[in-house]
Amino acid sequence: MRRFRSQKSEFRSQKSKIGLFFCLLSSVFCLLSSVCFAKPISSTQLIEHAKEYDNKTVSFQGEVIGDIMRRGNFAWVNINDFANAIGIWLKADLTKEISYAGSYKFRGDVVLVQGTFNRACPQHGGDLDIHANSLEIIGTGKAIAEKLDIDKYKASLGFLGVVLCFGILRLLRKKPRKK
Protein backbone atom coordinates (compact mmCIF):
# COMPACT_ATOMS: atom_id res chain seq x y z
CA MET A 1 0.00 0.00 0.00
CA ARG A 2 2.86 2.35 0.84
CA ARG A 3 4.47 1.60 -2.45
CA PHE A 4 1.24 2.46 -4.27
CA ARG A 5 0.95 5.77 -2.38
CA SER A 6 4.54 6.76 -3.18
CA GLN A 7 3.97 6.01 -6.88
CA LYS A 8 0.81 8.08 -6.77
CA SER A 9 2.60 11.05 -5.18
CA GLU A 10 5.44 10.69 -7.73
CA PHE A 11 2.90 10.80 -10.53
CA ARG A 12 1.30 13.94 -9.07
CA SER A 13 4.71 15.55 -8.74
CA GLN A 14 5.58 14.81 -12.37
CA LYS A 15 2.16 16.02 -13.47
CA SER A 16 2.61 19.35 -11.66
CA LYS A 17 6.11 19.75 -13.15
CA ILE A 18 4.76 19.19 -16.66
CA GLY A 19 1.94 21.67 -16.01
CA LEU A 20 4.43 24.25 -14.72
CA PHE A 21 6.65 23.69 -17.77
CA PHE A 22 3.76 24.29 -20.21
CA CYS A 23 2.64 27.34 -18.24
CA LEU A 24 6.15 28.86 -18.45
CA LEU A 25 6.46 27.94 -22.12
CA SER A 26 3.16 29.60 -23.03
CA SER A 27 4.06 32.77 -21.10
CA VAL A 28 7.41 32.96 -22.94
CA PHE A 29 5.59 32.69 -26.31
CA CYS A 30 3.20 35.45 -25.25
CA LEU A 31 6.11 37.72 -24.33
CA LEU A 32 8.01 36.95 -27.54
CA SER A 33 5.03 37.68 -29.77
CA SER A 34 4.66 41.15 -28.28
CA VAL A 35 8.35 41.92 -28.74
CA CYS A 36 8.84 40.54 -32.26
CA PHE A 37 6.47 42.78 -34.16
CA ALA A 38 7.74 46.33 -34.52
CA LYS A 39 5.06 48.99 -34.75
CA PRO A 40 5.23 50.98 -37.99
CA ILE A 41 6.09 54.64 -37.53
CA SER A 42 3.90 57.37 -39.01
CA SER A 43 5.10 59.74 -41.70
CA THR A 44 4.24 62.72 -39.50
CA GLN A 45 6.49 61.40 -36.75
CA LEU A 46 9.30 60.74 -39.25
CA ILE A 47 9.04 64.25 -40.70
CA GLU A 48 8.72 66.08 -37.38
CA HIS A 49 11.50 64.08 -35.67
CA ALA A 50 13.70 63.47 -38.72
CA LYS A 51 16.93 64.18 -36.83
CA GLU A 52 16.20 61.46 -34.27
CA TYR A 53 15.43 58.79 -36.89
CA ASP A 54 18.20 59.70 -39.34
CA ASN A 55 20.19 56.59 -40.44
CA LYS A 56 18.05 54.33 -38.23
CA THR A 57 16.06 51.30 -39.30
CA VAL A 58 12.34 52.00 -39.34
CA SER A 59 9.11 50.24 -40.30
CA PHE A 60 6.69 52.26 -42.41
CA GLN A 61 3.25 51.17 -43.59
CA GLY A 62 0.93 52.68 -46.17
CA GLU A 63 -0.70 52.53 -49.60
CA VAL A 64 1.42 52.39 -52.74
CA ILE A 65 0.48 55.43 -54.85
CA GLY A 66 1.50 56.75 -58.26
CA ASP A 67 3.84 54.97 -60.62
CA ILE A 68 6.56 52.49 -59.75
CA MET A 69 9.61 54.17 -61.28
CA ARG A 70 12.29 51.62 -62.14
CA ARG A 71 15.89 52.82 -62.31
CA GLY A 72 18.06 49.88 -63.42
CA ASN A 73 18.17 47.31 -60.61
CA PHE A 74 16.33 49.66 -58.22
CA ALA A 75 12.99 51.46 -58.13
CA TRP A 76 11.20 54.40 -56.50
CA VAL A 77 7.84 53.74 -54.87
CA ASN A 78 5.75 56.38 -53.11
CA ILE A 79 3.89 55.20 -50.02
CA ASN A 80 1.09 57.22 -48.47
CA ASP A 81 0.01 56.58 -44.88
CA PHE A 82 -2.98 58.94 -45.38
CA ALA A 83 -1.12 61.83 -43.73
CA ASN A 84 1.92 62.21 -46.01
CA ALA A 85 3.72 60.29 -48.73
CA ILE A 86 7.35 59.18 -48.46
CA GLY A 87 9.61 58.00 -51.29
CA ILE A 88 10.98 54.48 -50.90
CA TRP A 89 14.14 53.36 -52.70
CA LEU A 90 14.29 49.58 -53.06
CA LYS A 91 15.51 46.74 -55.24
CA ALA A 92 13.37 46.43 -58.37
CA ASP A 93 12.67 42.74 -57.78
CA LEU A 94 10.82 43.62 -54.55
CA THR A 95 8.31 45.63 -56.59
CA LYS A 96 7.15 42.52 -58.48
CA GLU A 97 4.87 41.68 -55.53
CA ILE A 98 2.96 44.97 -55.94
CA SER A 99 -0.26 44.43 -57.91
CA TYR A 100 -1.96 47.84 -57.68
CA ALA A 101 -0.67 51.40 -57.31
CA GLY A 102 -3.20 53.92 -56.06
CA SER A 103 -4.75 56.42 -58.47
CA TYR A 104 -8.21 57.74 -59.28
CA LYS A 105 -9.26 54.35 -60.62
CA PHE A 106 -7.40 52.04 -58.21
CA ARG A 107 -6.85 51.60 -54.49
CA GLY A 108 -3.18 50.66 -54.09
CA ASP A 109 -1.69 47.73 -52.22
CA VAL A 110 -0.98 48.35 -48.55
CA VAL A 111 2.64 47.47 -47.80
CA LEU A 112 4.95 47.30 -44.81
CA VAL A 113 8.47 48.49 -45.58
CA GLN A 114 11.51 48.11 -43.35
CA GLY A 115 14.65 50.02 -44.12
CA THR A 116 17.00 52.88 -43.32
CA PHE A 117 15.47 56.34 -42.96
CA ASN A 118 17.44 59.24 -44.46
CA ARG A 119 16.64 62.77 -43.42
CA ALA A 120 18.72 64.19 -46.27
CA CYS A 121 19.90 61.35 -48.50
CA PRO A 122 23.29 62.17 -50.07
CA GLN A 123 22.66 59.58 -52.81
CA HIS A 124 19.40 61.25 -53.90
CA GLY A 125 20.13 64.96 -53.78
CA GLY A 126 19.28 65.56 -50.13
CA ASP A 127 15.72 64.19 -50.30
CA LEU A 128 13.97 62.61 -47.34
CA ASP A 129 13.55 58.90 -48.14
CA ILE A 130 13.72 55.33 -46.89
CA HIS A 131 16.11 52.79 -48.39
CA ALA A 132 14.09 49.60 -48.00
CA ASN A 133 15.54 46.21 -47.16
CA SER A 134 12.20 44.40 -47.26
CA LEU A 135 8.68 44.93 -48.53
CA GLU A 136 5.67 42.92 -47.35
CA ILE A 137 2.17 43.12 -48.83
CA ILE A 138 -0.30 43.66 -45.96
CA GLY A 139 -3.44 44.22 -48.09
CA THR A 140 -4.11 43.98 -51.79
CA GLY A 141 -5.51 46.86 -53.77
CA LYS A 142 -8.49 46.86 -56.08
CA ALA A 143 -10.16 48.70 -58.91
CA ILE A 144 -12.57 51.41 -57.81
CA ALA A 145 -15.92 51.20 -59.54
CA GLU A 146 -17.21 54.66 -60.37
CA LYS A 147 -20.88 55.10 -59.58
CA LEU A 148 -23.08 57.48 -61.51
CA ASP A 149 -24.85 59.77 -59.05
CA ILE A 150 -28.44 59.86 -60.32
CA ASP A 151 -29.27 63.08 -58.45
CA LYS A 152 -26.37 64.94 -60.07
CA TYR A 153 -27.34 63.52 -63.45
CA LYS A 154 -30.92 64.76 -63.07
CA ALA A 155 -29.74 68.18 -61.85
CA SER A 156 -27.40 68.58 -64.83
CA LEU A 157 -30.22 67.71 -67.24
CA GLY A 158 -32.44 70.27 -65.50
CA PHE A 159 -29.77 72.97 -65.79
CA LEU A 160 -29.26 72.09 -69.45
CA GLY A 161 -33.00 72.55 -70.04
CA VAL A 162 -32.96 75.97 -68.31
CA VAL A 163 -29.96 77.11 -70.39
CA LEU A 164 -31.66 75.98 -73.62
CA CYS A 165 -34.84 77.87 -72.68
CA PHE A 166 -32.88 81.05 -72.04
CA GLY A 167 -31.03 80.59 -75.34
CA ILE A 168 -34.29 80.21 -77.29
CA LEU A 169 -35.80 83.25 -75.55
CA ARG A 170 -32.74 85.30 -76.43
CA LEU A 171 -32.99 84.30 -80.09
CA LEU A 172 -36.68 85.18 -80.19
CA ARG A 173 -36.14 88.58 -78.58
CA LYS A 174 -33.49 89.63 -81.05
CA LYS A 175 -34.75 92.25 -83.43
CA PRO A 176 -33.75 91.98 -87.05
CA ARG A 177 -31.36 94.70 -88.20
CA LYS A 178 -32.61 97.27 -90.65
CA LYS A 179 -30.72 97.79 -93.88
C-alpha positions as CSV (number, residue, x, y, z in Angstrom):
1,M,0.0,0.0,0.0
2,R,2.9,2.3,0.8
3,R,4.5,1.6,-2.5
4,F,1.2,2.5,-4.3
5,R,1.0,5.8,-2.4
6,S,4.5,6.8,-3.2
7,Q,4.0,6.0,-6.9
8,K,0.8,8.1,-6.8
9,S,2.6,11.1,-5.2
10,E,5.4,10.7,-7.7
11,F,2.9,10.8,-10.5
12,R,1.3,13.9,-9.1
13,S,4.7,15.6,-8.7
14,Q,5.6,14.8,-12.4
15,K,2.2,16.0,-13.5
16,S,2.6,19.3,-11.7
17,K,6.1,19.8,-13.2
18,I,4.8,19.2,-16.7
19,G,1.9,21.7,-16.0
20,L,4.4,24.3,-14.7
21,F,6.7,23.7,-17.8
22,F,3.8,24.3,-20.2
23,C,2.6,27.3,-18.2
24,L,6.2,28.9,-18.5
25,L,6.5,27.9,-22.1
26,S,3.2,29.6,-23.0
27,S,4.1,32.8,-21.1
28,V,7.4,33.0,-22.9
29,F,5.6,32.7,-26.3
30,C,3.2,35.5,-25.3
31,L,6.1,37.7,-24.3
32,L,8.0,36.9,-27.5
33,S,5.0,37.7,-29.8
34,S,4.7,41.2,-28.3
35,V,8.3,41.9,-28.7
36,C,8.8,40.5,-32.3
37,F,6.5,42.8,-34.2
38,A,7.7,46.3,-34.5
39,K,5.1,49.0,-34.8
40,P,5.2,51.0,-38.0
41,I,6.1,54.6,-37.5
42,S,3.9,57.4,-39.0
43,S,5.1,59.7,-41.7
44,T,4.2,62.7,-39.5
45,Q,6.5,61.4,-36.7
46,L,9.3,60.7,-39.3
47,I,9.0,64.3,-40.7
48,E,8.7,66.1,-37.4
49,H,11.5,64.1,-35.7
50,A,13.7,63.5,-38.7
51,K,16.9,64.2,-36.8
52,E,16.2,61.5,-34.3
53,Y,15.4,58.8,-36.9
54,D,18.2,59.7,-39.3
55,N,20.2,56.6,-40.4
56,K,18.0,54.3,-38.2
57,T,16.1,51.3,-39.3
58,V,12.3,52.0,-39.3
59,S,9.1,50.2,-40.3
60,F,6.7,52.3,-42.4
61,Q,3.3,51.2,-43.6
62,G,0.9,52.7,-46.2
63,E,-0.7,52.5,-49.6
64,V,1.4,52.4,-52.7
65,I,0.5,55.4,-54.9
66,G,1.5,56.7,-58.3
67,D,3.8,55.0,-60.6
68,I,6.6,52.5,-59.8
69,M,9.6,54.2,-61.3
70,R,12.3,51.6,-62.1
71,R,15.9,52.8,-62.3
72,G,18.1,49.9,-63.4
73,N,18.2,47.3,-60.6
74,F,16.3,49.7,-58.2
75,A,13.0,51.5,-58.1
76,W,11.2,54.4,-56.5
77,V,7.8,53.7,-54.9
78,N,5.7,56.4,-53.1
79,I,3.9,55.2,-50.0
80,N,1.1,57.2,-48.5
81,D,0.0,56.6,-44.9
82,F,-3.0,58.9,-45.4
83,A,-1.1,61.8,-43.7
84,N,1.9,62.2,-46.0
85,A,3.7,60.3,-48.7
86,I,7.3,59.2,-48.5
87,G,9.6,58.0,-51.3
88,I,11.0,54.5,-50.9
89,W,14.1,53.4,-52.7
90,L,14.3,49.6,-53.1
91,K,15.5,46.7,-55.2
92,A,13.4,46.4,-58.4
93,D,12.7,42.7,-57.8
94,L,10.8,43.6,-54.6
95,T,8.3,45.6,-56.6
96,K,7.2,42.5,-58.5
97,E,4.9,41.7,-55.5
98,I,3.0,45.0,-55.9
99,S,-0.3,44.4,-57.9
100,Y,-2.0,47.8,-57.7
101,A,-0.7,51.4,-57.3
102,G,-3.2,53.9,-56.1
103,S,-4.8,56.4,-58.5
104,Y,-8.2,57.7,-59.3
105,K,-9.3,54.3,-60.6
106,F,-7.4,52.0,-58.2
107,R,-6.9,51.6,-54.5
108,G,-3.2,50.7,-54.1
109,D,-1.7,47.7,-52.2
110,V,-1.0,48.3,-48.5
111,V,2.6,47.5,-47.8
112,L,5.0,47.3,-44.8
113,V,8.5,48.5,-45.6
114,Q,11.5,48.1,-43.4
115,G,14.7,50.0,-44.1
116,T,17.0,52.9,-43.3
117,F,15.5,56.3,-43.0
118,N,17.4,59.2,-44.5
119,R,16.6,62.8,-43.4
120,A,18.7,64.2,-46.3
121,C,19.9,61.3,-48.5
122,P,23.3,62.2,-50.1
123,Q,22.7,59.6,-52.8
124,H,19.4,61.3,-53.9
125,G,20.1,65.0,-53.8
126,G,19.3,65.6,-50.1
127,D,15.7,64.2,-50.3
128,L,14.0,62.6,-47.3
129,D,13.5,58.9,-48.1
130,I,13.7,55.3,-46.9
131,H,16.1,52.8,-48.4
132,A,14.1,49.6,-48.0
133,N,15.5,46.2,-47.2
134,S,12.2,44.4,-47.3
135,L,8.7,44.9,-48.5
136,E,5.7,42.9,-47.4
137,I,2.2,43.1,-48.8
138,I,-0.3,43.7,-46.0
139,G,-3.4,44.2,-48.1
140,T,-4.1,44.0,-51.8
141,G,-5.5,46.9,-53.8
142,K,-8.5,46.9,-56.1
143,A,-10.2,48.7,-58.9
144,I,-12.6,51.4,-57.8
145,A,-15.9,51.2,-59.5
146,E,-17.2,54.7,-60.4
147,K,-20.9,55.1,-59.6
148,L,-23.1,57.5,-61.5
149,D,-24.9,59.8,-59.1
150,I,-28.4,59.9,-60.3
151,D,-29.3,63.1,-58.5
152,K,-26.4,64.9,-60.1
153,Y,-27.3,63.5,-63.5
154,K,-30.9,64.8,-63.1
155,A,-29.7,68.2,-61.8
156,S,-27.4,68.6,-64.8
157,L,-30.2,67.7,-67.2
158,G,-32.4,70.3,-65.5
159,F,-29.8,73.0,-65.8
160,L,-29.3,72.1,-69.4
161,G,-33.0,72.6,-70.0
162,V,-33.0,76.0,-68.3
163,V,-30.0,77.1,-70.4
164,L,-31.7,76.0,-73.6
165,C,-34.8,77.9,-72.7
166,F,-32.9,81.1,-72.0
167,G,-31.0,80.6,-75.3
168,I,-34.3,80.2,-77.3
169,L,-35.8,83.2,-75.5
170,R,-32.7,85.3,-76.4
171,L,-33.0,84.3,-80.1
172,L,-36.7,85.2,-80.2
173,R,-36.1,88.6,-78.6
174,K,-33.5,89.6,-81.1
175,K,-34.7,92.2,-83.4
176,P,-33.7,92.0,-87.1
177,R,-31.4,94.7,-88.2
178,K,-32.6,97.3,-90.6
179,K,-30.7,97.8,-93.9
